[in-house]
Amino acid sequence: MNVIKPLHIGIVGCSAEGAALCYRTICAEAPALLGPHAHPEVSVHTPSLADYVACLERGDLQGVGELMLESARKLAAIGADFLVCPDNTIHQAFGHVAPRSPKPWLHIAEVVADEAARRGLRRIGISGTRWLVDSEVYPAAFDARGLAWLRPSEAERDEIQRAIMDVLVPGLEGPPREAAVACFQRVFARMKQAGCDAVVLGCTEIPLVMSDANSPLPTLDSTRLLARAALRRSVGAG
């Protein structure tokens, strides 16, 4: 019997936490499909996070796209069959990337929107960096599937940005981390009152502190959903 080899997954990383969580999820959940200790070949490439942040702070989405393409080319050169990026924010540059990419991609917001539709959700709260929340990355994906959505308020966006960039990205513990959790819980509770039936964890660091266990709303964990979609693509299961 011929055994089909899983496709090689290329992870275009941005933040270390996001790339690591995506990688770990693929490898941890693959044995259920492939057998004990088995997982697809996975490669990760990421430039310095500072390079991405510099582009984002000056609104240079083409520069973001070039960084993503640099990773894509390097991953393709070592054999990746398709690509994923677990960072929601830099998907703003996807329009610059997809037409020039050497390999096909899974789009994180489309994966999340498909899951929301599959679960019968109707109105989704959006959380993430201010760059992501201000963008059309998730609204476009939700609109295409007839799903309503809600952004945080202006003040909430600033508070979430600080929680992500000043606490979660540098990996602070103790009171700063507890304050970040309290921030997300307040915002998610307000979204629930506004009629949302779920919230997308639209930053790879948010699942480090928030889940269905402590969130006022059911969560859509974008990083793990993308990893699972990549795993299914790799093994031909969807």
Phi, psi and chi 1 to 4 in degrees:
 res  aa     phi    psi   chi1   chi2   chi3   chi4
   1 MET       -  134.1  173.0 -174.7  -75.0      -
   2 ASN   -80.6  129.4  -69.0  -32.3      -      -
   3 VAL  -100.9  124.4  177.2      -      -      -
   4 ILE   -78.8  125.1  -61.5  175.3      -      -
   5 LYS   -75.6  132.0 -178.5 -179.4  178.3 -178.8
   6 PRO   -58.0  149.7  -23.5   34.2      -      -
   7 LEU   -68.8  148.0  -62.3  178.1      -      -
   8 HIS   -78.7  121.6 -179.0  167.2      -      -
   9 ILE   -93.7  128.5  -57.6  170.0      -      -
  10 GLY  -105.4  125.0      -      -      -      -
  11 ILE  -103.6  116.0  -62.2  176.1      -      -
  12 VAL   -87.1  103.3  173.5      -      -      -
  13 GLY   -87.7  157.9      -      -      -      -
  14 CYS  -128.7  -72.3 -179.7      -      -      -
  15 SER   -90.0  151.7   73.0      -      -      -
  16 ALA   -63.8  -41.8      -      -      -      -
  17 GLU   -62.3  -43.1  -66.3  -70.7   -4.0      -
  18 GLY   -65.5  -47.1      -      -      -      -
  19 ALA   -62.1  -41.0      -      -      -      -
  20 ALA   -67.0  -42.7      -      -      -      -
  21 LEU   -65.3  -40.1 -180.0   56.8      -      -
  22 CYS   -62.0  -48.4 -174.2      -      -      -
  23 TYR   -60.3  -47.9  172.4   76.9      -      -
  24 ARG   -62.5  -39.8  -70.0 -162.6  -54.6  -93.1
  25 THR   -64.0  -44.5  -58.4      -      -      -
  26 ILE   -58.6  -49.7  -69.9  168.5      -      -
  27 CYS   -70.4  -34.5  -65.4      -      -      -
  28 ALA   -74.4  -32.9      -      -      -      -
  29 GLU   -96.1  -12.6  -61.3 -169.3    8.0      -
  30 ALA   -63.5  -37.6      -      -      -      -
  31 PRO   -56.8  -27.6  -30.0   38.3      -      -
  32 ALA   -63.7  -24.9      -      -      -      -
  33 LEU  -101.3  -31.5  -63.8  173.2      -      -
  34 LEU  -112.0  -12.3  -62.1  174.5      -      -
  35 GLY   109.6  168.7      -      -      -      -
  36 PRO   -53.0  129.4  -25.5   35.2      -      -
  37 HIS    68.9    0.7  -48.7  -60.9      -      -
  38 ALA   -90.5  141.5      -      -      -      -
  39 HIS  -155.4  160.6   60.8   75.1      -      -
  40 PRO   -64.1  163.3  -17.3   29.8      -      -
  41 GLU   -67.0  132.5 -173.1  172.3    1.0      -
  42 VAL  -132.8  131.5 -174.6      -      -      -
  43 SER  -125.6  144.9  -62.3      -      -      -
  44 VAL  -125.5  135.8 -178.0      -      -      -
  45 HIS  -135.3  137.8  179.9  -92.0      -      -
  46 THR  -149.0  134.8  177.5      -      -      -
  47 PRO   -76.7 -177.0   29.6  -34.2      -      -
  48 SER   -62.4  134.0  171.2      -      -      -
  49 LEU   -56.4  -32.5  176.9   59.3      -      -
  50 ALA   -58.7  -33.4      -      -      -      -
  51 ASP   -65.8  -41.8  -64.9  -18.7      -      -
  52 TYR   -66.5  -45.8  -86.7  118.8      -      -
  53 VAL   -61.6  -39.5  171.4      -      -      -
  54 ALA   -60.4  -42.6      -      -      -      -
  55 CYS   -65.3  -43.9  -70.9      -      -      -
  56 LEU   -64.4  -39.8  -70.0  166.4      -      -
  57 GLU   -68.1  -26.5  -72.6 -178.2  -20.4      -
  58 ARG  -101.1    9.3   63.6  174.6 -178.9  -96.8
  59 GLY    69.2   26.8      -      -      -      -
  60 ASP   -93.3   81.2 -179.0    9.4      -      -
  61 LEU   -70.4  -30.1  -67.3 -176.5      -      -
  62 GLN   -64.3  -38.7 -173.8  168.2  -11.9      -
  63 GLY   -63.8  -40.2      -      -      -      -
  64 VAL   -58.9  -46.0  170.8      -      -      -
  65 GLY   -61.2  -37.7      -      -      -      -
  66 GLU   -65.6  -38.5  -69.0  -58.6  -37.1      -
  67 LEU   -63.8  -42.2  -70.0  169.9      -      -
  68 MET   -63.0  -41.3  -65.0  171.4   73.3      -
  69 LEU   -67.3  -35.6  -77.9  167.8      -      -
  70 GLU   -60.0  -44.2 -179.3 -179.3   -6.3      -
  71 SER   -64.0  -43.9  -70.9      -      -      -
  72 ALA   -58.5  -42.9      -      -      -      -
  73 ARG   -66.9  -39.6  -65.4 -176.6 -173.8  111.1
  74 LYS   -67.0  -40.3  -70.4  178.4  178.5  178.9
  75 LEU   -68.2  -40.1  -69.4  165.2      -      -
  76 ALA   -62.9  -37.6      -      -      -      -
  77 ALA   -65.3  -25.2      -      -      -      -
  78 ILE  -102.0   11.9   60.1  171.9      -      -
  79 GLY   109.5    3.8      -      -      -      -
  80 ALA   -62.0  135.3      -      -      -      -
  81 ASP   -88.1  -30.2  -66.3  -60.1      -      -
  82 PHE  -153.7  170.2   69.1   96.9      -      -
  83 LEU  -128.8  148.8  -55.1  166.9      -      -
  84 VAL  -136.1  153.4  -63.2      -      -      -
  85 CYS  -130.2  114.5  176.1      -      -      -
  86 PRO   -77.8    0.3   27.0  -33.3      -      -
  87 ASP   -93.0  116.8 -172.0  -82.6      -      -
  88 ASN   -67.1  -44.5  -67.4  -91.4      -      -
  89 THR   -56.7  -45.2  -65.7      -      -      -
  90 ILE   -77.4   -3.0   64.2  174.7      -      -
  91 HIS   -66.1  -10.9  -86.0   74.1      -      -
  92 GLN   -57.0  -27.3  -65.8  175.1   76.6      -
  93 ALA   -92.0    6.9      -      -      -      -
  94 PHE   -59.5  -33.2 -162.1   74.7      -      -
  95 GLY   -62.6  -27.4      -      -      -      -
  96 HIS   -79.6  -22.8  -62.8  -72.5      -      -
  97 VAL   -92.6  -51.3  174.0      -      -      -
  98 ALA   -54.7  -44.4      -      -      -      -
  99 PRO   -67.2  -20.2  -18.2   31.9      -      -
 100 ARG  -111.1    3.4  -62.5  166.0   54.0 -159.5
 101 SER   -75.0  140.9  176.0      -      -      -
 102 PRO   -75.0  -13.7   28.5  -35.3      -      -
 103 LYS  -140.3  156.2  -66.1  -67.5  178.4  177.9
 104 PRO   -71.7  161.9   26.3  -34.1      -      -
 105 TRP  -125.7  156.1  -67.3   66.7      -      -
 106 LEU   -99.4  135.0  -65.5  179.5      -      -
 107 HIS   -97.0  123.3 -170.5  -65.6      -      -
 108 ILE   -59.3  -42.4 -165.6  168.0      -      -
 109 ALA   -68.7  -34.0      -      -      -      -
 110 GLU   -68.4  -37.9  -67.1  177.4   -0.8      -
 111 VAL   -62.0  -45.3  168.1      -      -      -
 112 VAL   -65.9  -43.5  171.8      -      -      -
 113 ALA   -63.5  -38.2      -      -      -      -
 114 ASP   -62.4  -40.7  -75.2  -16.9      -      -
 115 GLU   -67.2  -40.6  175.1   64.8   11.5      -
 116 ALA   -61.3  -43.4      -      -      -      -
 117 ALA   -65.4  -41.1      -      -      -      -
 118 ARG   -61.3  -36.1 -174.0 -168.3   68.8   79.3
 119 ARG   -82.9   -1.0  -72.1  167.9   52.2  177.2
 120 GLY    74.0   23.6      -      -      -      -
 121 LEU   -74.0  156.0  -59.6  172.9      -      -
 122 ARG  -120.0  -39.3  -65.5  173.8  -52.2 -134.0
 123 ARG  -136.3  122.4 -167.3  176.3 -162.4 -144.3
 124 ILE  -114.6  129.2  -43.2  -60.4      -      -
 125 GLY   -78.0  145.3      -      -      -      -
 126 ILE  -111.1  125.5  -57.6  170.3      -      -
 127 SER  -127.2  153.2   69.2      -      -      -
 128 GLY   157.9 -168.4      -      -      -      -
 129 THR   -62.8  160.3   64.8      -      -      -
 130 ARG   -60.1  -37.4  172.7  172.0  -89.6  -79.0
 131 TRP   -57.5  -42.8  -60.2  -55.4      -      -
 132 LEU   -72.0  -47.3 -178.5  -82.6      -      -
 133 VAL   -65.8  -33.5  173.1      -      -      -
 134 ASP   -72.9  -15.3  -74.2  -12.2      -      -
 135 SER   -89.4  179.7   78.4      -      -      -
 136 GLU  -102.2   12.5  -64.7  -57.1  -49.7      -
 137 VAL   -56.3  -54.1  171.0      -      -      -
 138 TYR   -83.4  -42.0  -86.4   96.7      -      -
 139 PRO   -53.2  -41.4  -32.0   38.9      -      -
 140 ALA   -64.1  -43.0      -      -      -      -
 141 ALA   -67.6  -40.5      -      -      -      -
 142 PHE   -69.7  -42.6  -70.4  149.2      -      -
 143 ASP   -58.2  -39.1  -74.0  -13.1      -      -
 144 ALA   -64.0  -19.9      -      -      -      -
 145 ARG  -112.2   12.1  -68.8  155.2 -178.3   81.0
 146 GLY    70.4   27.4      -      -      -      -
 147 LEU  -101.5  135.8  -60.0  169.2      -      -
 148 ALA   -80.1  160.7      -      -      -      -
 149 TRP  -151.9  163.9   45.4  -89.6      -      -
 150 LEU  -143.3  129.7  178.1   68.5      -      -
 151 ARG   -89.5  155.4  -70.4 -176.8  171.1  104.9
 152 PRO   -63.5  160.2  -17.6   30.0      -      -
 153 SER   -67.5  170.0   69.6      -      -      -
 154 GLU   -59.0  -45.9  -72.2  -67.4  -36.5      -
 155 ALA   -64.6  -39.5      -      -      -      -
 156 GLU   -64.9  -37.1  -71.3  168.7  -17.3      -
 157 ARG   -62.1  -41.9  -65.0  179.2 -153.7 -171.0
 158 ASP   -65.0  -42.1  -71.3  -20.5      -      -
 159 GLU   -65.3  -42.7 -169.3  175.8    6.7      -
 160 ILE   -65.9  -40.8  -70.1  172.2      -      -
 161 GLN   -57.3  -44.8  176.6   79.8   -3.3      -
 162 ARG   -64.9  -41.2  -71.0 -168.2  -66.0  -89.8
 163 ALA   -61.0  -41.1      -      -      -      -
 164 ILE   -72.6  -56.1  -67.8  170.7      -      -
 165 MET   -77.9  -30.8  -62.0  -57.1  -64.5      -
 166 ASP   -96.9  -17.0  -63.2  -15.1      -      -
 167 VAL  -119.8  -56.3  178.4      -      -      -
 168 LEU   -76.6  -43.1  -59.2 -175.4      -      -
 169 VAL   -61.9  -45.2  168.6      -      -      -
 170 PRO   -79.6   -1.7   24.3  -31.8      -      -
 171 GLY    75.4   32.6      -      -      -      -
 172 LEU   -68.6  147.7  -60.5 -173.4      -      -
 173 GLU  -116.7 -174.9  -61.3  -73.2  -11.7      -
 174 GLY    69.3 -145.2      -      -      -      -
 175 PRO   -54.6  -40.3  -28.2   35.9      -      -
 176 PRO   -60.3  -40.9  -25.0   36.2      -      -
 177 ARG   -67.0  -41.0 -160.8  174.9 -175.1   91.4
 178 GLU   -62.9  -37.6  -67.2  164.6    6.1      -
 179 ALA   -66.4  -36.4      -      -      -      -
 180 ALA   -64.0  -43.3      -      -      -      -
 181 VAL   -59.6  -45.6  169.8      -      -      -
 182 ALA   -61.4  -37.1      -      -      -      -
 183 CYS   -59.7  -51.9  163.7      -      -      -
 184 PHE   -62.3  -39.9  -69.5  118.6      -      -
 185 GLN   -63.6  -40.0  -70.9  174.6  -31.7      -
 186 ARG   -63.7  -46.0  -74.0 -166.1  -58.7  -87.6
 187 VAL   -65.0  -44.1  175.0      -      -      -
 188 PHE   -66.9  -35.7  -64.2  174.3      -      -
 189 ALA   -64.5  -40.1      -      -      -      -
 190 ARG   -65.1  -38.9 -157.7  -88.9  -57.8  172.7
 191 MET   -64.5  -37.6  -71.3  176.2  162.8      -
 192 LYS   -62.5  -43.4 -177.8  176.4 -178.3  178.7
 193 GLN   -63.2  -28.7  -67.2  173.6  -12.0      -
 194 ALA   -84.5    4.0      -      -      -      -
 195 GLY   102.3    6.7      -      -      -      -
 196 CYS   -74.5  143.7  -68.6      -      -      -
 197 ASP  -109.3    4.5   49.9    9.5      -      -
 198 ALA  -168.7  166.6      -      -      -      -
 199 VAL  -135.4  136.4   59.7      -      -      -
 200 VAL   -87.0  128.2   57.1      -      -      -
 201 LEU   -81.6   85.1  -53.5 -177.2      -      -
 202 GLY   -90.4   32.4      -      -      -      -
 203 CYS  -148.0  137.3  173.0      -      -      -
 204 THR   -65.3  -18.0   49.7      -      -      -
 205 GLU   -84.8  -24.8  -82.0   70.8   31.8      -
 206 ILE   -61.0  -40.6  -60.5  176.8      -      -
 207 PRO   -63.3  -11.3  -22.2   33.1      -      -
 208 LEU   -69.2  -23.2  -59.5  176.2      -      -
 209 VAL  -126.4  -14.5  -63.6      -      -      -
 210 MET  -125.6  142.4  -63.0  -59.5  -60.7      -
 211 SER  -158.0 -177.3   68.4      -      -      -
 212 ASP   -60.2  -22.2  -72.7  -12.0      -      -
 213 ALA   -71.3  -28.8      -      -      -      -
 214 ASN  -129.0    9.1   65.7  -11.2      -      -
 215 SER   -97.4  138.5  170.6      -      -      -
 216 PRO   -65.7  -18.0  -20.1   31.9      -      -
 217 LEU  -121.7  150.2  -80.8  170.5      -      -
 218 PRO   -56.7  143.8  -23.3   33.3      -      -
 219 THR  -108.9  149.7   61.4      -      -      -
 220 LEU  -113.5  101.5  -68.8  160.2      -      -
 221 ASP   -81.2   98.4 -178.6  -19.2      -      -
 222 SER   -60.6  -38.3   61.2      -      -      -
 223 THR   -65.8  -48.9  -53.3      -      -      -
 224 ARG   -70.6  -35.0  -70.7 -174.3  173.7   92.8
 225 LEU   -63.8  -40.4  -72.2  172.3      -      -
 226 LEU   -65.1  -44.1  179.4   66.9      -      -
 227 ALA   -59.6  -42.0      -      -      -      -
 228 ARG   -68.5  -36.9  -70.5  163.6 -173.6  155.7
 229 ALA   -65.3  -39.7      -      -      -      -
 230 ALA   -63.9  -40.8      -      -      -      -
 231 LEU   -62.8  -44.9 -179.8   57.1      -      -
 232 ARG   -61.2  -42.3  -66.8 -167.7  -60.6  -87.4
 233 ARG   -61.9  -42.8  167.4   73.5   70.1   85.1
 234 SER   -60.6  -41.6  174.3      -      -      -
 235 VAL   -96.9    5.5  -57.7      -      -      -
 236 GLY    73.3   29.7      -      -      -      -
 237 ALA  -106.5   20.4      -      -      -      -
 238 GLY   143.9      -      -      -      -      -
